């Protein structure tokens, strides 16, 4: 079983080497500009792959955010939007110490209080 696997791998390597030789033979006489363009395309593809792997590693190694502000900042950094963001305004947006003045609970309580002040039907108004 192991021998069969090794034979298959050797055949694959031989086929890959033959394909590479055929490719090089086809483009041996091509102009220098075409070769340079091919090398440039290969370099761009390699750098793109490296960048992609780096971002994936950053994502794997980053700790989960503990607050909404932290999560937003991490997302903006990941999406490369951080240069366009005013972080002071963002911090104010997620600031927990400032509670909205008119919360639903307060509105409900104030409505209940005003209902108690209204005269009931059948009672004379003052």
N, C-alpha and C positions, 0 to 999 in steps of 0.2 A: 504494500500500500504506500509506504513512504517512497519507494523507488519510483512509482508511477507519478507521484506528486513532483518529485525532483525532475523527472523527465518532462513533465508539462511545463514546469517553470523554465527549464532550459530552452524548450521550444518557444515559449513566449519571449524570452530574452533574445533569442536568435531572430525571431520575427521582428521585434522592435528594432534591433540593430540593422536588419536589412531595410526596414522602412526608413530609418534615419539616413542610411547610405543613399537610398534612392532619392530621398528628398534633397540631400546635399548635391547629388549628381545633377538633378534637374535645375537647381539654382546656382550651380557652380559658375556658369557664364553670365549670370545676371549682373546688371549694373550695380555700382557701389551704393547708389541712392536707395535702391530697393533693399539691399542688405541692411543698410543703416535704419531704414524704416522698420524692417522686421525686428531688428535688435531693440529699437526703441519701443515697439509694441510689446515685446517680451518683457522689457524692463518695467513698463507701466503696469502690465498685468501682475508682475511679481510684487511691485510696491503696493498695488491695490489689495492683493491677497494678504500681504503683511499687515497693512492697516486694518483690514477686516479681522484678522486673527488677534491683533492688539486690542481692538475694541471689544471683541468677545471675551478676552481674558480680563479686561477691566470690568466688564459686566459681571463675570463670574466671581471676581474677587471683591466687589463692592458690597458693603453691608447694607441691609435694608434700612430705609429711612425711618426715623422714629416720629417725625412730624411732617405735616403737609408742606411746610416751608422747605424742609430738607429734601423731600421727594421732588418738589418743583425745581429746586436748584440742581439736583442731580439730573433731572430730565433735560433741563435747559443746557447743561454742560454736555450731556450725551448728544443732543441734537445740534450742538454747536451754535446755539442762539444766545449764548451768554453775553456777547459783546453788545447786543441790542436791547438788553434788559436793564431797567433802573431798579437795582436791588433794594434801595431804600423804600421805594413804593411797594415792592413785592413784600418786604418785611412788614410794612404797615398793613398790607392786605391780609396777611396771615397772623397778625398780632392778636393773641388770645386775651391779653389783659384788657383790651377795650371791648366791652360787651355792647351790643346794640341797645339803644335806649328803649325802643318800642318792640319788645319781644311778644310772641304770641300769648304767653302766659299772662303778661301784664295787660295786654289788650282784653283777654278773656275776663280777668279779674275786674278791670275797670267797667266792662259791660255788665257784669253781674252786680256791681255796686250801683250803677245807674239804673238798673232794672228795679232794685230795691227802693229807690227814691221815687219812682213813678207811682202815681196813685193807681190803686186797683180799680177795676171796672165797678161802677156802682157807687164809688166813694165820691163825695163832693170835692171839687178842686178848690184850692184856697185862693 
